[in-house]
Amino acid sequence: MSRPLLSLLICLACCLLAACGGPSYQVRVIDTDGQTTPKDYTQRPYEVNGERYQPIPSANGYSEQGIASWYGSDFHGRKTSNGETYDMYAMTAAHKTLPMNVDVRVTNLNNGRSTVVRINDRGPFVKGRIIDLSYSAAKQLDIVGPGTAPVRIEALGYREGRGQAVSYRRPASYQPGPFLVQVGAFSVQANALRLAAELKGRFGQAQVTEGWVNGRKFYRVRVGQYAAIDSAQQALLRLEQEGYGAGFVVAE
């Protein structure tokens, strides 16, 4: 592994260790082969305390509802996952899978207040929370006092251009997807096909796709095809309740 790549991976891991939602995490950034390695290393899949997260390649049309939290002075001045310095007074936020530097509108469903933040960090890693807001963003939404609130987040566009000439083009609609739930990955194809057949019988749709990790071929078992992230997350919860744990949502 080259020195620049190693430095970037160490930086990302350290930033995640200091990220939102708790003081200590065991982080593993997952390397891929040359055909699937993103040029942007913040887009690499990663694991936190054994749970895998797969950043999605584009925020175009992304919409999601769930619980928001916020992080403030304990993290002020620390590095974020994209290498910036966290400023609790800036309008930023942490998300587990959205691309870095995308702008999203966050609406507090309790009071109707909304604001726009830029994603520059990973988190929160507390189950059930979908976004960690900076102090200033949380204050605008009146979340500082209660600490959490139900919100809706909507991507305002996706990144275009390079270097300093970066802009965001608003998507034509907010109909995102499709999304799938990855239930497992196997080095033996027969095991993946066996699980896919079982899941297809119970959930109606399952498939096996091939992927490479550290030069090894894996067979990934994925369930369903959902137009919205909410539906995919509901399916993930159902799968967990029925004993298919350690799954995660991926964009097709």
Number of C-alpha atoms within 10 A of each C-alpha: 6 6 8 9 11 11 12 16 19 14 17 25 21 17 22 27 19 20 26 28 20 13 10 13 18 12 19 19 19 16 18 17 14 11 9 12 16 15 8 11 15 23 18 22 19 22 16 18 11 12 15 17 19 18 21 19 16 17 24 24 19 23 21 17 19 15 17 25 26 24 24 19 13 11 18 16 13 16 21 27 25 22 16 13 16 23 19 22 14 14 20 25 34 29 22 21 26 24 23 25 18 21 25 24 16 27 21 23 16 12 12 11 13 18 15 18 24 20 26 25 33 29 23 25 22 13 8 10 21 23 30 30 32 27 24 21 24 28 14 14 22 18 21 20 8 8 12 19 22 17 25 21 23 19 26 21 20 23 18 11 9 8 6 6 7 11 13 16 11 14 16 9 9 15 14 19 20 15 22 27 24 21 23 20 20 17 14 11 17 11 13 23 18 11 19 23 17 13 21 15 11 10 14 11 14 23 19 21 12 13 17 17 14 10 12 10 16 19 21 21 27 28 26 20 17 19 15 20 22 15 16 24 18 12 19 23 15 13 19 14 10 9 8 14 15 14 21 19 23 20 22 13
